[in-house]
Amino acid sequence: MDWIQLLSAVGLGAIVTKVLDVTWLQKAAQEATRSNWLRHQRLRAYSTLTKELISHGCWSGTTKYNEGTAIAADAMLVSNEDGV
């Protein structure tokens, strides 16, 4: 087998692999990171809101009204857009 053909096939394979990495794998990794970050933000926001509501802190004296609505607004901002 001719060495030039073998080396060019390996080089072409490396180029195709790098193009796939840049176009598809990087986007998939970014989407996974974004999804993970959003999940953590939802957990934080809903935990804070639930803790305030269960302890009757929101709007009942321990937490000021504006602070309570800010906590609720934070939870609404990170909620699912599709309503699920």
Secondary structure, 3 states (H helix, E strand, C coil): CCHHHHHHHHHHHHHHHHHHHHHHHHHHHHHHHHHHHHHHHHHHHHHHHHHHHHCCCCCCCCCCHHHHHHHHHHHHHCCCCCCC
